[in-house]
Amino acid sequence: MKPIFWICERRRSVLKWGSAAASLLMLTPLSGCLNRPLMQEKRVEGVVWQLDNDTLDMQGSWDRMGARTLLVQWTAVDDTSFVKGGPWPEAARLPDWQTISRQPWAKEVILGLAGRMDEKAARADFSGLIAASEQLAKLPTPLNVVGYYFPVEIDSSWQGAAQLGPLLDRLPRPLWLTLYDSANVGPETLAQWLDTWLPADVGIFFQDGVGVHARSAKVARQHADVLRKKLGNARLRVIAEAFRPKEGGGFRSATAGELRAQLQTYEGLSVYLFDGPHYVSEKLVNELTLNP
């Protein structure tokens, strides 16, 4: 699959989505098209939303980059629920879930459950977060929920991660976790470690580490390919970090050139942008889709 689709003066290309498991965009140009690209789209499958009080009114046009699936990082975090009937007290203002359900980049939603912003706190309380997540997963929603995400991130440096395995049976399927390689043990060791405890019906979002300069996109691609071979294509998706360290501290949005190169490296993989509301602005989408 090429990350370029061709706009023709008299005839348009036919876009056909494959299954969610394959998550590849099929592209079939029709005859009679001009032999030059007028618009270049870096195709992604989805966009991530790290829900917080500053992004409750979520807006964007990530569908122009191909996104049709929304991964909501959590619906309850740090003892605050962003849905009615959640396990913790409601936030002062809730997202407009009905409006979100109608967005073209949220045709399907992977619903994040209960988490904590601090990683150490989340790992120390994963059994409690499982219990809160059970309650969240039972709540009605206007969203087209096609899966669930348990937002306690894992990596091989977490010695207690294997204890999480049996508890995941209490959560509905399809179920997803996030994986990263902070210790840089390499893809083979990472895949073998996962195979010792991860339930066979749980999928992985591999966090590429490019945004924090932990590795290059090329190395992240090698990780993804090894993990995909071990887990199976349907169980592996890639989180493309759409940010970079900012001089003086903090993070900035990736430039169009940086993100374009990153996404080109992941051609053929199921890719989600982290995250849309904070780092992938309308201006950046325009730069990626209108400038070859």
C-alpha positions in Angstrom: 0.0 0.0 0.0 1.4 3.3 -1.1 1.0 6.3 1.3 0.0 8.5 -1.6 -3.4 8.6 -3.2 -3.9 10.2 -6.6 -6.4 12.9 -7.2 -7.5 12.8 -10.9 -9.0 15.7 -12.9 -11.7 13.5 -14.4 -11.7 10.3 -12.3 -11.1 9.6 -8.7 -9.3 6.6 -7.1 -11.4 4.0 -5.3 -10.6 3.6 -1.7 -11.6 0.4 0.0 -11.1 -0.4 3.7 -10.1 -3.9 4.6 -11.1 -5.6 7.9 -10.2 -4.1 11.2 -7.8 -6.9 11.9 -5.9 -6.3 8.7 -6.3 -2.6 9.1 -4.7 -1.9 5.7 -6.1 0.7 3.3 -6.5 -0.7 -0.2 -6.0 1.7 -3.1 -7.0 1.0 -6.6 -6.4 3.8 -9.1 -8.8 4.0 -12.1 -7.6 4.6 -15.6 -7.5 8.1 -17.1 -5.8 9.8 -14.2 -3.1 12.4 -14.4 0.3 10.9 -13.8 1.2 13.2 -10.9 0.3 13.4 -7.2 -1.9 16.4 -6.3 -2.5 15.4 -2.8 -0.3 13.3 -0.5 -1.9 11.6 2.5 0.0 9.7 5.1 -2.4 7.0 5.9 -3.1 6.1 9.5 -5.8 3.9 11.0 -6.6 5.8 14.1 -5.9 8.7 16.5 -5.4 8.6 20.2 -7.0 10.9 22.7 -5.3 11.4 26.0 -8.5 12.8 27.6 -8.0 15.7 30.0 -9.9 18.8 31.1 -8.3 20.9 28.4 -9.4 18.6 25.5 -13.0 17.9 26.4 -14.2 19.6 23.2 -12.2 17.4 20.9 -12.1 18.6 17.4 -9.9 17.7 14.4 -9.8 16.4 10.9 -7.6 13.4 11.3 -9.9 11.4 9.0 -8.2 13.3 6.2 -5.1 11.3 7.1 -7.1 8.1 7.0 -8.1 7.8 10.7 -11.5 6.2 11.4 -10.8 4.7 14.8 -10.5 6.6 18.0 -8.5 5.2 20.9 -9.6 6.9 24.1 -6.8 6.5 26.6 -9.1 6.4 29.6 -12.7 7.2 30.6 -11.7 7.5 34.3 -8.4 8.7 35.6 -7.0 9.7 39.0 -10.3 9.1 40.9 -12.3 11.2 38.4 -14.8 9.8 35.9 -15.5 11.3 32.5 -18.6 9.3 32.0 -21.9 9.1 33.9 -22.1 6.2 36.4 -18.3 5.7 36.5 -16.5 4.2 39.5 -15.3 7.6 40.8 -16.9 11.1 41.1 -17.7 12.7 37.8 -15.6 15.5 36.4 -17.0 19.0 36.6 -17.7 18.8 32.9 -18.0 15.7 30.7 -17.1 15.2 27.0 -20.0 15.4 24.5 -19.8 11.7 23.7 -22.8 11.9 21.4 -21.1 14.5 19.2 -17.9 12.5 19.3 -19.7 9.4 18.1 -20.7 11.2 14.9 -17.1 12.2 13.9 -15.6 10.5 10.9 -12.4 9.8 12.9 -14.5 8.0 15.5 -16.5 5.6 13.4 -15.1 2.9 15.7 -13.9 3.4 19.2 -11.5 1.5 21.4 -12.6 2.6 24.8 -9.9 3.2 27.5 -10.9 2.1 31.0 -9.6 3.2 34.4 -6.0 4.5 34.8 -3.7 6.9 36.5 -1.5 9.5 34.9 1.5 8.5 37.1 2.9 5.2 35.8 4.3 4.0 39.1 0.9 4.7 40.8 -0.9 2.8 38.1 1.3 -0.2 38.4 1.0 -0.2 42.2 -2.8 -0.2 41.9 -3.4 -2.3 38.9 -5.8 -4.7 40.7 -7.9 -1.7 41.9 -7.9 -0.3 38.3 -9.1 -3.7 37.0 -12.1 -3.5 39.4 -12.9 0.1 38.3 -12.5 -0.9 34.7 -15.0 -3.7 35.1 -17.6 -1.2 36.1 -16.7 1.2 33.3 -16.9 -1.5 30.6 -20.5 -2.2 31.6 -21.8 1.4 31.1 -23.9 2.2 28.1 -22.3 4.6 25.5 -23.4 6.3 22.3 -20.0 5.3 20.8 -19.5 2.4 18.4 -17.2 0.5 20.8 -15.2 -2.2 19.0 -12.7 -2.9 21.8 -11.3 -1.9 25.2 -8.0 -0.6 26.4 -6.6 -1.1 29.8 -4.3 1.9 30.4 -1.6 0.5 32.6 1.5 0.6 30.3 3.8 -2.3 30.3 7.5 -2.8 29.5 10.1 -5.4 30.4 11.5 -3.4 33.3 8.2 -3.9 35.2 9.0 -7.1 37.2 5.4 -7.5 38.4 3.8 -7.3 34.9 3.2 -11.0 34.7 0.8 -10.7 37.7 -1.4 -8.7 35.5 -2.1 -11.6 33.1 -4.7 -13.5 35.0 -6.6 -10.4 36.1 -7.1 -9.4 32.5 -9.6 -12.2 32.2 -12.0 -10.0 34.1 -12.2 -7.5 31.3 -14.1 -7.7 28.0 -12.6 -8.5 24.6 -11.3 -7.4 22.3 -8.8 -6.0 24.8 -5.6 -4.0 24.2 -2.5 -2.9 26.3 0.3 -0.5 25.5 3.9 -1.8 25.4 7.2 0.1 25.2 10.8 -0.8 25.5 12.4 1.5 28.0 15.2 -0.9 28.8 16.0 -1.3 25.1 16.2 -5.1 25.5 15.4 -5.5 21.8 12.4 -6.8 19.9 13.2 -10.6 20.2 13.6 -10.4 24.0 10.5 -8.2 24.3 8.5 -10.7 22.2 9.6 -13.7 24.2 8.9 -12.0 27.5 5.4 -11.2 26.4 4.8 -14.7 25.3 5.4 -16.0 28.8 2.4 -14.3 30.4 0.3 -12.2 28.0 -3.1 -13.9 27.3 -3.3 -15.0 23.7 -6.5 -12.9 23.0 -5.0 -9.6 24.2 -3.6 -7.2 21.6 -0.7 -4.8 21.9 -0.2 -1.1 20.9 3.6 -0.8 20.6 4.7 2.8 21.5 7.4 3.7 19.1 9.5 5.9 21.3 10.4 8.3 18.5 8.8 11.3 20.2 11.1 11.0 23.2 14.1 10.1 21.0 14.3 6.7 22.6 14.9 5.2 19.1 14.5 6.0 15.4 11.5 5.2 13.4 13.6 2.6 11.5 14.5 0.8 14.7 10.9 1.1 15.9 9.8 -0.6 12.7 12.1 -3.5 13.4 10.6 -3.9 16.8 7.1 -3.8 15.3 7.9 -6.4 12.6 9.3 -8.9 15.2 6.3 -8.4 17.5 3.9 -8.8 14.7 5.5 -12.0 13.7 5.3 -13.3 17.3 1.8 -12.1 18.1 0.1 -12.2 14.8 -0.8 -9.2 12.5 -4.2 -8.7 14.1 -2.7 -8.3 17.6 -0.2 -5.6 16.9 -0.7 -1.9 16.3 1.8 0.9 16.4 1.5 4.2 18.3 3.4 6.9 16.3 4.4 9.6 18.8 3.5 12.9 17.0 5.6 15.0 19.3 9.3 15.8 20.0 11.3 17.2 22.9 11.1 21.0 23.1 14.1 23.1 23.8 14.0 24.2 27.4 11.8 21.3 28.4 8.4 19.8 27.6 7.3 18.7 24.2 6.2 20.3 20.9 4.3 18.9 17.9 6.4 17.1 15.3 6.9 19.0 12.1 5.2 17.9 8.9 8.6 16.6 7.7 9.3 14.7 10.9 5.9 13.1 11.0 5.8 12.3 7.3 9.1 10.4 7.4 8.0 8.6 10.6 4.7 7.4 8.9 6.5 6.4 5.7 8.7 4.1 7.7 5.6 2.3 9.1 4.0 1.7 5.7 1.9 -1.4 5.9 1.4 -1.3 9.6 -1.7 -0.4 11.6 -0.7 3.1 12.9 -2.3 5.4 15.5 -1.3 9.0 16.1 -0.4 10.0 19.7 -2.1 12.1 20.2 -4.6 14.1 18.1 -5.9 16.9 20.2 -2.5 17.9 21.7 -0.1 17.4 18.9 -1.8 17.0 15.5 -3.4 20.3 14.7 -5.5 21.3 11.7 -2.4 23.2 10.4 -0.3 20.0 10.6 -2.9 17.9 8.9 -3.1 20.5 6.1 0.7 20.4 5.7 0.7 16.6 5.5 -2.2 16.3 3.1 -1.9 19.3 0.8 1.9 19.5 0.4 3.5 16.5 -1.4 
